[in-house]
Amino acid sequence: MKKTIFVTILILGIAVSSFVSAQGATNEEETKGKAIFEKLNNQELKCENLSDEDFELVGEYFMGKMMGESHEAMNTMMENMMGEKGEKDVHIAMGKRMSGCDPTATMP
């Protein structure tokens, strides 16, 4: 009985730790995306000089603004539906569209 309780607590601890770690990474991506977007607005950066990785971070920033605490859950759902590349491509398209750099960027 004690072993069962210990294993259950251990599994829950690992699950919570994984969620907190993923949430921390998402928050970091949102912060980086916000900085890029602010530089675009201040004309310190130009759209044509941004990479897909930059647009992905900007997309993460906007997704965070829209989804709030549910951002990580939405990322997980998109990844389950479209795979890791599809989830990444959604953020890139969002970043391009919502930054105004490419309002016609195709969503996967």
Summary of the structure (lengths in Angstrom):
residues: 108
radius of gyration: 17.2
end to end distance: 49.0
largest distance: 63.3
contacts: 302
relative contact order: 0.13
helix: 84%
strand: 0%
